[in-house]
Amino acid sequence: MIAQKMVKYVEGSSVTRAMFEEGKKLAAKYGALNVYDFSLGNPSTPPPASVKQAILDIINEVNPGRLHGYMNNSGHEDVREAIAQSLNKKHDTSFSQKNIIMTVGAAGGLNVILKSITDPGDEIIAFAPYFGEYNNYVANFDGNVVVIPPSIPSFQPDIQAFEEKITVKTKAVIINTPNNPTGVVYSEETIKQIAQVLYNKQEEYGTQIYLLSDEPYRELVYDGIEVPYITKYYKNTIVCYSYSKSLSLPGERIGYLVIPDEADDFDNLICAANVATRILGFVNAPSIMQLAIARCLDDTTDTTVYDTNRLLLYNKLSSIGFECIKPDGAFYLWVKTPCADDVEFAGKAKEFNLLLVPGSSFMCKGYVRIAYCVDTDMIKRSFTAFEKLAAYYSLKQHRNED
Ligand code: PLP
């Protein structure tokens, strides 16, 4: 018999599976070309050629002991040093290998750091809408997620609501910029305000509050927008980086944590993260991928396709009456649903073979997420279906009446 705690996760996973099966059924019925699956955040662009070359070279060049053996739980020292120096060059920071812990993607990094800092009953703040897995990661360590309601329509964090929700039990705050699901990049002003609130509250309560910056989309930005490097604004920042999206390697499970020297309880934090990596069963991040990414630190996947898709979808959907948040980053378009019930709206969209994710999955009703990390041709083919959906909700008419 499975654990009581697992029952709801199993039920949840069958919902996801049902959605996947539904997509397959639609494809069998209408033909794959007539089904428009915008549900998954799986990168559609291949990794840069340098990644393949690096893997081949490493397999040929590196001795088996180093390539395949156990290592320090934090990862290969020289890889960590290379990452630290690359960050220093890009962001004018002063990290070294001791600040970097290699992880099994951002998901692994978040679990490692949450295990390192969370006591049962501790509160972890997240700004809605957010990646729903945070709820599960925090529950792994018996913490409680405290949700800050969205600030509409900017979807920058609501600083006043944030300040009001911090308590003596607040252990950490998770931010994710560029954001999944909104595509919003938090402004420098927002980051400064978050930092100021945290400094004030730490002083007021005599506590330590860590800011966990979940950054799988850092490199996916458009129109030259800058994403502030968070450690420069708040000393208790811990960066959870991933190569899943920036190098299109989600299946390879590789990322890292940055724990700056200035973070409170630095020595213990590093030891705890090292031990957490081991006892969560990761032991260490995949060796070949550590060595490979160290040779590709200046590379990113080609984001021009995402940019093309972004503008195509945003312009089209806006022109037919949908209210969309123009994304500055990531590969998601966040769209207001014309009816209050986003689950009902996603159900209606499915009738037109459009697979969208309801905002409720991100703790924000009344919106849907459209993942545009897909074939550009599929986007073009989907326009008729979106037009029918808009017509069903009389969108143009509704707009004209406004
Ligand atoms: N955080 C956010 C906001 C994500 O969107 C994702 C994946 O989509 C993750 C974390 C997990 O990323 P990884 O594949 O690096 O574990």
Boltz pocket constraint, residues with backbone or C-beta under 6 A from the ligand:
constraints:
  - pocket:
      binder: B
      contacts: [[A, 41], [A, 104], [A, 105], [A, 106], [A, 107], [A, 108], [A, 131], [A, 176], [A, 180], [A, 214], [A, 216], [A, 241], [A, 242], [A, 243], [A, 244], [A, 250], [A, 254], [A, 255]]
      max_distance: 6.0
